[in-house]
Amino acid sequence: MKDAISWFEIPASDIDRATKFYEAIFNIKLNPLDLPNIKMRMFPLDDPMNGVGGAVVDSGGFHKPSATDGPLIYLNGNPDVQNVLSKVEAAGGKIMVPKTQISEEYGYMAVFLDTEGNRIALHSVPEKYL
């Protein structure tokens, strides 16, 4: 197995608000894909066939935002989680765990609440691995 994760979905009850939030904190453009019952805004990938992909999703209730329940997704915060974390509150989110060193070997992590009420984490590897 190359990667433990192949796809992730972050729940949204307001797809436009969630899109603005993630575009602001990562300085990216999410790609829209709307199906009959699901609205998705996909994170950009350099190689869609060989990378880990994910999206912000409004499924009309199938997904439920949560600050405490369910899995915790760690998004790529390289080269420094603080670069992303410093944009969270201005974009409407809340920092739950500030930039924290895991170890010299494993780098840093942080956790925030997005505009939808989801608990999302960030991870950045040590500088020597970049």
N, C-alpha and C positions, 0 to 999 in steps of 0.2 A: 504494500500500500504506500503510495507516494505521499499523500496528505491525509490526515485524519478527517478533515472536513472537505466536502466537495461543494456544498451549497448551504447558505443560511438565509433566513428570512427574519427581518425585524418588524414586528407588528406596528401598524399605524392606524389611528382612528381618524386622522386628518392627513391625507397623503400629501397635500400641498405644503402644510406646515412642516411635516417630517422631511420632505424633500429639501425645503429651504434650510432646515437645520443641518442636515448632513452635508449639503453642498457648501454651506458656510464654514463648518468646522474643518472639513478636509480640503476645501478649495478645489472641488471637483464638480463635474456635471453628471448627475444621475440620468440613466437612459430609461425613458418610459416604455412600458410594455403593458398594455391593458387587454385583459381577457374578458369574456362575458361577465364573470362574477368576481374578478380579482384585478386590482390596480397595483402594478409593480413599478418600482423605480430602482433599476439595477445599478449597482456599483460598477464603474468601468474596469475592464480587464485588458491587460496587454495581450494576452493569448487566451481567448475564451475556451479553447479546447483543452488547455493544459493548466489552467489556473483555478484557484478557489474562488467561486463566485457567490454573490449574495444580493439581496434586494430589501428595500423597505416595501412592505406589503399592506394594503388595505383589502382584506378579504371579506368585509362585511360581517365580521364576527367570528370567523374561524380561528383567527389569531387574536390573542388578548395581551395588550401591553401589561408588563408587570415590573415593579421595582424590587420584588422579593422572590417571586416564584420562577420556576423553570431554569433552563440552562443559562450560563453566563457566557456570552460571546466576547472574545477578545479580538478587536480590530487592530490592523497594522498601524502603529503609531510611530514608525521609523521616520526619521532618524532619532527623534526625541518626543516622547509622549507629551511633553510640556507644550510643544508647538500646537498640537491639537487641543489639549486641555485649556489653553489660554483663550480659546475661542468659544468654549462651551457656554458660559454664562451669557455672553453677549448675544449668542444665537438662541437663547431661551432655555437652555438646559441648566443642570445643577451638578456640581462636583460632589461626589459622595466620598471618594478616596483620592486624595491628591497624589501626585507623582511619588511613587514609593519604589525604592530599590528592592528587587527580589533577591538578587545576589550579584556579585561581580560577573559571574558566569552567565546568568540568565537575564540580566538587564533590569528594566523598569516596567511598572504597571500603574494604572490609575483606573478609577471607575466613575462614571457619570450617569445621570438620568437624562434621557433625551426629552424632547418636547412632548412625546407621547406617553411618558411615564415608564419607559423601558430602562432597566439597569444594563448598561453596556460598558465593557472594559476596553482598555487600550494596552498594548504591549510594544515595547521597543527593545531591540537586541543591544548588547554592548557595542560601543563604537568600533571596536576592533573587528567586528563581523560585517560591518557595512562596506 
